[in-house]
Every structure is written in C-alpha cells, then in structure tokens.
Amino acid sequence: MGTRVRRTAYVLLADPSYLRESVSSYYDRVDRIVASYDRTHTSWNGTPLPLEQCLRIISALDTDRKIVLAPGDFARPGETGLANDTHQRQIALEQASEDADWVLQLDTDEVMRSPDVFFDMLHRAETSGAAGLDFPSRWLYTRTSPGRYLEVTRRFWGIAASYPGPLAVRAGSQLRHARQTDAELFRVDFAPRNTDPWRPADAQVHAVIAPNDGVLHFSWVREPDVIKRKFGWSGHSEHMQAPQVYRRWVWRTRHPLLTVATTPLRRRDDGRYRLSRIPEPPGGEPIRVVADGEAG
C-alpha cells in the first residue's frame, strides 16, 4: 500500500456569502484548513470586511476542529490590492504546507459540485508528477431567478472553462500572481480541446470531465448592496469601480434573454453569457451579509 497523500487547504476570509457551502464541499476530504484574515478586519484596499460573520460561520461548521485561525497584517499601505492578495495567499499557503503534500486553494465563493471527481483528478495530478491541478470552474455572473444564472460562455454559447489559478498545488509552492504559479500543471477541461476563451485553442488538456462536475464559481452572484461592497474589497477593485460596471450588471440581471441573444456581437472582454440551470443547493440566494457588530 502507498503512503497516504496528506491534503490541507487555506481560505481567505472576507465574504461570507458562500463560505459555508464552499468549505463544506471539501471539509471531510482534508486534514486541516488555514483560515487567513486581516486582524484589523479590513480588505487589501483598506475597506471594512464582515469578518465576525465569517468567523461565526466557520466556527459552526468546524465539527472536527480542523480549522486553524491565522490572523495577520495584509492590508499593506502603498501596495496594490492584487499585490496584497498574492502576499496573503503566499503566507496562508506556507502555513497550510506544514505536514502536507497538497494544498487546496479555493476561494470562498467557489463550491465543489463533485468532490469525488475533483479528488480523482488530484490523484491523477499526483501520479503524473505535476506541481498543481488546473481544475475548471464555471464562472457565474448573476442569478436571474431561482436556479437560473448567467454563466460566462464562448461566443456562440458553448461551455467555457475558467481557470483563476490551480485549485490545488504541491505544498511549498511559490505563487506568482494571486493563485497563479509558474509550476507545471495537470490541466482538466470540459472537452478534449481547450474551452477556455482566454487560452490558445491548442492549449494542452490532460483529462476531461463533464461540465456538471466543474467547480461553481459564484463570482458576481450577490444582492445589489453586497456586489457594491465586493467591488470595493476585491483585489480587482480598480477594474470594478467605474459606474457603468455596476449599471451593466444590473441591466443584464434584469434582461437575461437580451443579454444572451447579443452575446455573439460582444467582445470577449465585454462579457459573453448563456442562461444555465444550476440545481439548488448549492447556489440560490447567498446568505445575508452584515457589517461587523450587527446580528447575522
């Protein structure tokens, strides 16, 4: 019998919207989870975060006492949001690497839909000698009605894989930018030929899974007041602050059929979407986000 692969994870606490669903989807598959957050309860950009609500959520779900709280100082003045993002992730990854072979790095609005498939692909990455698992996400833009979402797609509504960075890396890995690393990755896609609109058509694919087995990324699926706050605390906030970004999000939420119909006419960086049915749970209305000091 081979040696058991030791798996841990880290999470960056900031947004409670899908925190419970995200951590619960892999909680029983890892030995330890490092919960990293700024001790001042502020974001990388210095804006306040609902950290008390996040801490209550993880305390309630941590039935096996495997979550380790790891406060630090990550809102460094003079640094960009993304630089602080990468800095915090690297520290959390180093903390999670202790006594581990692999470290999961899912954001708290990313939910494993098929954990068995994910960890089977992680095993294949391990046996292939790769240093990271590039596992596809489905990027959800907004919830238009119960169980219906605008999902990022290719020009003519084909399924699109999203890769914000490897969702698992070897312990001790070095991050280059947010979750991204220059290490060799085992890449999983929804088809034998690349479906990521941002990568070359001939990008290598090592394994194929069904779209229903991809990680669900509820990236912009929030109530209007929460999406405005997310625009302020995100590492990408400089690209989200323009008023038309929010106005476009509201319009598309209210007019999903027109949004889908005009997809072939829009540039890749202007957003291309299809309407997708996502079983609930997971999904549905995210929990109500409250400020520190309020009842949540």
N, C-alpha and C positions, 0 to 999 in steps of 0.2 A: 504494500500500500504506500502511496506517495504521501509526502508531508502536506498537511492541511494548509491551504492558502489563507493567510491572515488578511482580513479586509476591514478597513475602517472608513470613516467619512469625515468631511468637515462641512459645516454650513455657516453662512454669513447671516447673522440675524439682523433684519431691518424691517421687512414687510411681513406681517402675519397673515396675509390674505389666503395663501395656500400652504402655509407652513405645516400644518397638521397633516394634510394629505400627502405632501411631498416626503416628509421624514417617515411617516408611517408606511410608505410604499416600499421602503428598503430596511426599516428598523431591525427586523428579525434576521437580516442577512449579513449584518456587520457586527464586529466586536465592540466598537467604540465610535462615538461621534463627537467631534470637537465643535462646540457652538461658539463661534467667534463674534464679538461685537465690541463697539467702542464704549469705553467706560463712561464717557460723557453723554451717551445716548444720542449722538449726532451722526449724521451721514458723512461720506467722504467730502461733501461740499459744505459741511458745517450746519446743515439744516436738521431740525429735531426729528427723531425717529420714535415710533411706538414700541420701544424695547420692552417695557413692562408687560405688554400684551404678548409679545413673542416669548418672553421668559415663562409666563404662565402656561402657554400652550405646550412648550417642550417639557415643562415640569410635569404636566398632566399625562403626557403620552409616554414618559420615560419609566415604564413599569419595571424594567430590568436594570435600571440605574447604570446605563451605559453612556449617557450624555455628559460630557465634561464641559463646564463653563470656562470660557477663555477670553476674558475682557482684555482690552489693550487700547493703545492710542493710535488710531488710524486716520483721523481727520486732520492730516498734517497741513498746516497753513502754507501757502505758496506752491503746493503740488496740485496737479490736475486731479479731477475725480477718478479718471482711469488709472493714473499712477498710484493713487491711494488704494484703489480697488486691487491692483496687482500686488501691492505691498501687503495688504491684509490677507489676501489669498495665500501668498507665499508663506507667511508666518503660520497661518492655520494649517497649511499642507505639511509644514515641518513638524508641527505639534501632532498632527494625525499620523505622521510617518513612523512614530515610535512604535516598535513591536508590530509593524505591519508590513505586508508585501504590496498591497494595492490600497489606494485611497480613492474613494468616490468623491466627486466634486460637482454635485447637483445644486443648482440654485433653489431657493425655497418656493419658487413658482413653477418648478418642473416636477412632474409626477410620473413615476414609472407605471405604465399601464400593464406591462407583462414582465414582472421581475424574473420569472424563470428564463425568459428569452434573454433578458439583459445579462444575467449572470452566466448563462451558457456562452454568450459572446465574450464575456470577460474571461472565461476559461479558455476559449479559443485564442484570445489575445495573449494570455499567459503562455500557452503551449507554442505559439508562433514566435515567441521571443520579443514581441513588440513592447514598447515602453508606455503605451497608452491605448485606450479604447475610444475610438471616434464613433459614437453611437448616435443615430439620427433622432432628432426631435421634430415634432410638428408644431410650428410656430403659430399660435392662436392670437389674433389681433383684437377681437372684440366678441362679446356674446350678444347675439341679436334677439334671441328668445330661448326659452328652456331647451337645452340640448342642441342648439344651433349656433355655430360660430363662423366668423370669417377667418379663414385659415390662409396663410401665405402659400402661394402656388406658383407654378411656372406660367408662361404667357398664355397658354391655351388650357389652363385649369388642371394640368397634370400634378400628381402628388409631388411635393417638394420636401427634401430632407434639409434640416437646419443643423448646423454644427457650430455652436458658440465656443467650442473648445472640447477636448476629450472629457468625457464624463467619468472616467477613471484613469488614474495614472499610477505608475510604479512609485512606491514610497521613496522619498528623497528626490523627486523630480524637481526641475527648475522651471518656473513659469516665465514666459517672455512678456505676455500682454494679457491681462485678465486671466482666463483659464487656459490660454493657448501656450503651447510648448513646441520647441523645435525637435523633440524626440520622435522616433519612428512610431507610427500609429497603426493599429489594426482598424481598418475602416469598414463600417457596416452601412448599407444603404437599403433603400426600398426597391431597388431594381439592380440587375447586373451592370447596367450602365448608369453613370452618375445622374442623380436627380437634384443636386444642389445648384440653384441658379447662379451662385456666386463662384462656382469652381469650373474648371475646364471640362468639356464634355467627356474627355478621355481620362479623367481622374480615376485612379485605381480603386476598385471595390473588392474587398476580400471576402465579404459574406453578405447575404441578402436576407432580410426579414420582411414580414408583412407590414403594411402601413399601420394596421391596428396594434402592432407591438411596439411602435415608436414611443418615445417619451413625449408626454403632452407638456408643452411649454405655454403656460397661461400668461404670456409676457405682458400684454396690454389689456388683459381681461380684468377690469376693475369697475367699480362705480365711478361716476364722473369726478366726485370730490377726491377720491383716492388716486385716480390717474393723474390729477394735477399735482398731488403731493409726490407721486412717484417720479414725475418729470423733474422735481427739484432734488430728490435724493439719489437718483440714478447716476452711475458713473458716466453715462452718456447724456447727462442733462444739458450740455452745451448744444446738442443737436435737437433737443426737445422743447426748448423754451419759446421758440417762435410761436406766436398766437395761432398761426394757420395750422400747426401740427395738431393742436387740440381741436380746433374747429373741424378739421378734416376727419379726425377720429369720431367726433360726434355725428357728423353727416353720414359717414359710412355705417355707423351703428344704426342709424335711423333709416337708411336707404340701402340695405344689403343687396337687393336684386340689381339695382343700377350699378352698384359697386362691382358686382361680379360681371355684369354684362359689358362694362367698359374696361375690364382687365386687359384684353389684348392690345388696347390702344395706349396703355401707360408704360412708361419706362420701368425698368426693374427697380430702380431706387425710389420710385414713387408709390410702390406697393401694388402687388397683384394678388388677388384673393379669389377663393371659391367658398361656397357655403358647405360646411361639413356638419354632420351629426356626430356628436360626442356623447356617449352614454353618461348619465349622471347617477351617482357619483363615479369617479371624481369629476369635478367641474361644478357647474351650477353657480349660484351666487357665492362669491367668496365671503368669508366672514367679515363682519363689520369692523373696520379699522378704527381704533380710538386713540386719542392722544394719551401720553403718559399722565397718570393721575385720574383718568376717567374710568368708569366701570366698563369692562369689556367682556 
